[in-house]
Amino acid sequence: METLNAAIIGGGAIHLCHVGALRQVPGVRLHALAEIDSEKGQALARTYGCHFYQDYRALLWDDEIDVVHICTPHHLHKAMVMEALAAGKHVFCEKPIGLDSREAAEIAGAAARAPGRLAVCYQNRLNPTSRQIMCELAGGTLGKMIGMKAVLTWSRGGRYYTHSPWRGRYATEGGSLLINQAIHTLDLMQWFGGGVARVKGVVDSGELAAVTEAEDSAMATLHFHNGARGLFYASNSYTTDAPLLLEIHCEAGMLQLRDNQLWRVCAGGRTHLISDPSPESDAKAYWGSGHLAAIRQFYQTLHHPSAPAEYTSIEEAGKSLALVEAIYHSSQTRQWITVNA
Ligand SMILES: NC(=O)c1ccc[n+]([C@@H]2O[C@H](COP(=O)([O-])OP(=O)(O)OC[C@H]3O[C@@H](n4cnc5c(N)ncnc54)[C@H](O)[C@@H]3O)[C@@H](O)[C@H]2O)c1
């Protein structure tokens, strides 16, 4: 197997998950890191034994690099992804792919013309519980889906925002709770439900209003294309990072995800189906353990390009971004919004 050279742009919190995964995935080595903070970047590059670039554009000129991982603030994603694709690289970009659907559409156009592949990191789709939910729904024994609810209550203190001032700002994060943390939950909801037709929601800020310009809490009602109704609540102003609570109500029973355990609840009783493992040591528990699986999946496609691609494509990534955008729009207008995904 050919060894691919990977590079990471952005040496902040999440890049640790990428470094950890690259160490474990066969057929890839970390070749370079770009970080605008040169002192931090040089120290990281020394630790990893890789090349350092302060300017990511210089990294993109490095012909030895095959794959670029983008781990930077949201407002930088579009330019970095498009320039990396134009330089002939494969790209693995952290979510969200851009600040809004307009940016996602531009990137999709560029990706369609580029020789490289583009994956977006929605690692929770790779959780064993998520995969099992898809199997249970596809198996059909639970019957038609009627409803779904998700409750995400996490804790982000002031330091989280002051440490990385791009967070919590419309211009640099594109919003806050919805586009950064809850986008994973909305992605799972729309994926499990087969797409959302329309949504009505509100966003607001309470506890974190003094440190973020954008919302710290949100709630929404979702109408899925399949006729099911979804309820969604999320907040970054809880007192701890509680595991996602998700329930799917079907004609013949329910699937319940709580405390990272998946249960099937039918007339005959409650059956434990599967649990999610604890994350790697470098990862925060609320990120889950899916980065390794998502990154491994992408490299499998790069090593075996003729096999069906299974990573989260730009088209898939655009769906949760469109849903986020629709909730923001609904909150402003107090109207039901059609989701253009
Ligand atoms: N998949 C997940 O579960 C998950 C979890 C956390 C963060 N993320 C995503 O990862 C991305 C980064 O988030 P983070 O929490 O690591 O942010 P962070 O603020 O901790 O790190 C961002 C890093 O990018 C660097 N940077 C900024 N501009 C740069 C430039 N022009 N060139 C090179 N480096 C530059 C910063 O100096 C910083 O080190 C975001 O898209 C975020 O949504 C995803």
The ligand as an ORCA input file, in Angstrom:
! r2SCAN-3c Opt
* xyz 0 1
  N     -15.902     17.098     14.983
  C     -15.960     17.563     16.229
  O     -16.538     16.962     17.126
  C     -15.280     18.859     16.537
  C     -14.944     19.188     17.856
  C     -14.284     20.406     18.091
  C     -14.023     21.270     17.035
  N     -14.405     20.923     15.772
  C     -14.186     21.826     14.633
  O     -12.785     21.958     14.420
  C     -12.486     23.260     13.928
  C     -11.465     23.917     14.850
  O     -12.011     23.987     16.156
  P     -11.058     24.025     17.451
  O     -11.973     23.834     18.602
  O      -9.912     23.115     17.257
  O     -10.575     25.552     17.396
  P      -9.277     26.175     18.113
  O      -9.549     27.620     18.241
  O      -8.932     25.384     19.321
  O      -8.130     25.913     17.037
  C      -8.085     26.572     15.792
  C      -6.615     26.676     15.406
  O      -6.520     27.196     14.073
  C      -5.429     28.101     14.059
  N      -5.553     29.019     12.917
  C      -6.378     30.087     12.808
  N      -6.187     30.665     11.613
  C      -5.264     29.939     10.959
  C      -4.646     30.053      9.681
  N      -4.970     31.037      8.815
  N      -3.704     29.145      9.336
  C      -3.360     28.147     10.198
  N      -3.901     28.005     11.431
  C      -4.841     28.894     11.797
  C      -5.520     28.813     15.399
  O      -4.322     29.482     15.737
  C      -5.831     27.638     16.307
  O      -4.664     27.012     16.785
  C     -13.841     23.968     13.841
  O     -14.360     23.775     12.549
  C     -14.703     23.229     14.853
  O     -16.089     23.309     14.595
  C     -14.999     19.735     15.508
*
